[in-house]
Amino acid sequence: MISITAFTNEKEVYSVTGEEQIGTIRLMDQEEVENVINEAKEAQPYWYSIDLYKRAEFLHEWADQLLENQEKIAATISKEVGKGITSANKEVVRTVDLIRYIAEEGCRMHGELMKGDSFKGGSTSKIAMIDQEPLGVILAISPFNYPVNLAASKIAPALISGNAVVFKPASQGTLSGLLMIEALLETGIPPEIVQTVTGKGSEIGDFLVTHPKIDMITFTGSSATGQAISLKSKMIPLVLELGGKDPAIVLKDADLDLAAKQIVSGAFSYSGQRCTAIKRVFVHDEVADDLVKVIKENIDQLSIGLPEEDATITPLIDTKAANFVEELIDDAIRKGATPIVGNKREGNLLHPTLLDNVTSDMRIAWEEPFGPVLPILRLNSEEEMIEYTNDSEYGLQASIFTKDVQKAILLGSKLNVGSVQLNAKTERGPDHFPFIGTKKSGLGAQGVRRSIESMTRDKVFVLNL
Ligand code: G3P
């Protein structure tokens, strides 16, 4: 059992199955949060004064430490957020690779030089040297579903570019996040630079996001919380990665076996608890029967069970989440959707559910379940598929399945989403690609270079020769 501190104001953390107490976390109050923010703010200029290659060395050392502690961290992720142990291990390794890439990319950020005479009336005697300065203290708020990877994807770019970090992990996911920070502190990095804040959102959430010494917020989580942060934060840059309702668009000429395989993997890995999961299928009427058949065959292959059994479909993060998914399934069936497979619940374990003949009046056509349910909407034209994609309040990603690449690009250009995947599932990785959400799916951009850019600002020195 991981016990971080012995403060009286603590909360017990249980495994996702609720059977085992796996640790305790400290519930910090506003005064404690105030102190850590002040420490971070004071220490940041020193951190920025350290040579860039040395900051990169700390990150490489952090990656080494994570690998050394991989087994322990993966086991904690698996228990705490209910992820199969293979995926939990992959998360740690993916994070190691990401941190190393960030360290290297940070060392390649060399600023820019602009000549004055490229503007009409300008002169060769004016030259601008444009450097990238850190913003100051970055508030990094991570979600439960990738408690290590999505935390590091915010902390590492902040550090390489010379910022201090205040890290607030999701409540369920805190223990994994704290182990990751322990590994970082093992490198000998000044501890004031990376501050972890744990506690109740209701007690410290607003205090954090409105604090005048926080210079930028990077948040991954629900659209509702993201919107609340954007309303409350005061004139500081924000990067928000929020919800999604990513469609898989399957055209008449698609390779249906490939599409089904990708769709099932995209929809059901980690029980659909990913912002980038495929959350609805728009299929041309003519091929719908065939597609539904192969999707069902692929779903039948999914393993269902406990994280320690390394199952793909595991209990959802909590009862509220499971109730919500069930509510969406019930609503669809009541309104005439056909359950093809699944629709079975054991505690918070929901069997992978495929719903056919879903129509636009059903909530599942529009709402994000964050669970293992996939609605099929049979549509007649590409125009309709574009309309259904763009009518969503979300705009994260979309997949298009067709053998006609030109058609896919034309169609994709009409979709109001951050990324379009051709003949593959929606997903964030590889992690250095830009990652963007439109509408309620997000604000700003992530991906290694984009993340670093979001945490720095241009500083212009004009040389007048
Ligand atoms: O849900 C968070 C998002 O970053 C998912 O990433 O790699 O599962 O597509 P990924």
Residues whose N, C-alpha, C, O or C-beta is under 5 A from the ligand:
A	BS01	G3P	Q273 R274 C275 T276 T426 E427 R428 G429
